[in-house]
């Protein structure tokens, strides 16, 4: 996460560990990589691969708007 922040400026360093782990493992499976180091090298040297990982790590807007608990919290605050 530190490398991504320094190289691209996206800051995922404070994301919940279990969520980050699950999404990273998903991307590793998709890319058929054996280690996080291999994924790190791939995303730091290949913008297309970084875009894919970014899609995995980001919460899409449509998901947010389909979440009733989001609207309840939004109304209250």
C-alpha positions in Angstrom: 0.0 0.0 0.0 2.9 2.3 0.7 4.4 1.8 -2.7 1.0 2.5 -4.4 0.6 5.6 -2.4 4.1 6.9 -3.2 4.0 5.9 -6.9 0.3 6.7 -7.8 -0.9 8.8 -4.9 -3.8 6.5 -4.0 -3.9 6.1 -0.2 -5.3 2.7 0.9 -3.0 2.5 3.9 -5.8 2.8 6.4 -8.2 0.4 4.9 -9.4 -2.5 7.0 -6.8 -5.3 6.8 -9.3 -8.1 6.1 -10.9 -6.2 3.2 -7.5 -5.3 1.7 -6.3 -8.8 2.1 -9.4 -10.3 0.4 -9.2 -7.9 -2.6 -5.4 -8.4 -3.0 -5.8 -12.2 -3.0 -8.5 -11.9 -5.6 -6.3 -9.8 -7.8 -3.4 -12.3 -7.3 -5.7 -15.1 -8.4 -6.9 -13.2 -11.4 -3.3 -12.4 -12.5 -2.1 -16.0 -11.6 0.6 -14.6 -9.3 2.2 -16.6 -6.5 3.2 -13.7 -4.2 2.2 -10.3 -3.1 5.7 -9.2 -4.1 4.9 -10.3 -7.7 1.7 -8.3 -7.6 3.5 -5.3 -6.2 6.1 -5.4 -9.0 3.3 -5.7 -11.6 1.2 -2.8 -10.4 4.2 -0.5 -9.8 5.5 -1.1 -13.4 2.2 -1.5 -15.3 -0.5 1.1 -15.2 -3.1 -1.2 -16.8 -2.5 -3.7 -13.9 -2.8 -0.9 -11.4 -6.1 0.1 -12.9 -7.4 -3.4 -12.4 -6.2 -3.4 -8.8 -7.7 0.0 -8.2 -11.1 -1.3 -9.4 -10.8 -4.1 -6.9 -9.9 -1.8 -4.0 -12.4 0.9 -4.8 -16.0 0.9 -3.7 -18.2 1.6 -6.7 -20.7 4.4 -6.5 -23.6 2.2 -7.5 -23.0 -0.2 -4.6 -23.0 2.7 -2.2 -26.4 3.9 -3.5 -27.9 0.5 -3.3 -27.1 0.2 0.4 -30.0 1.2 2.6 -27.8 1.5 5.7 -25.8 4.1 3.9 -28.8 6.3 3.3 -29.9 5.9 6.9 -26.5 7.0 8.2 -26.5 9.8 5.6 -29.8 11.1 6.7 -28.8 11.0 10.4 -25.5 12.8 9.9 
